[in-house]
């Protein structure tokens, strides 16, 4: 994957991007991609080496309109399965 893949809910973006040997996931409110406020933006570095797993997780988040502040907890739960 050369470029990032972005799923969207009404005002939230769920972005999967390649970072060396793993995929990162960024979740942010539109217009707040680089915000340091955890209510507006969250980034999970090195989420998975598996592209499909990263895309599935981002898609699930977008279907449920998950907010950036909930992403760390949801990531932990998802990876525990």
ChimeraX attribute file (.defattr): number of C-alpha atoms within 10 A of each C-alpha:
attribute: neighborCount
match mode: 1-to-1
recipient: residues
	/A:1	9
	/A:2	6
	/A:3	8
	/A:4	14
	/A:5	15
	/A:6	18
	/A:7	18
	/A:8	19
	/A:9	16
	/A:10	9
	/A:11	11
	/A:12	24
	/A:13	27
	/A:14	28
	/A:15	23
	/A:16	26
	/A:17	21
	/A:18	20
	/A:19	13
	/A:20	9
	/A:21	10
	/A:22	15
	/A:23	24
	/A:24	21
	/A:25	26
	/A:26	20
	/A:27	30
	/A:28	26
	/A:29	21
	/A:30	14
	/A:31	12
	/A:32	16
	/A:33	17
	/A:34	13
	/A:35	13
	/A:36	11
	/A:37	12
	/A:38	15
	/A:39	14
	/A:40	19
	/A:41	23
	/A:42	25
	/A:43	21
	/A:44	15
	/A:45	14
	/A:46	16
	/A:47	19
	/A:48	18
	/A:49	15
	/A:50	11
	/A:51	16
	/A:52	11
	/A:53	15
	/A:54	22
	/A:55	21
	/A:56	11
	/A:57	19
	/A:58	25
	/A:59	19
	/A:60	14
	/A:61	24
	/A:62	21
	/A:63	12
	/A:64	10
	/A:65	16
	/A:66	19
	/A:67	21
	/A:68	22
	/A:69	16
	/A:70	14
	/A:71	20
	/A:72	13
	/A:73	9
	/A:74	14
	/A:75	16
	/A:76	10
	/A:77	10
	/A:78	11
	/A:79	11
	/A:80	7
	/A:81	5
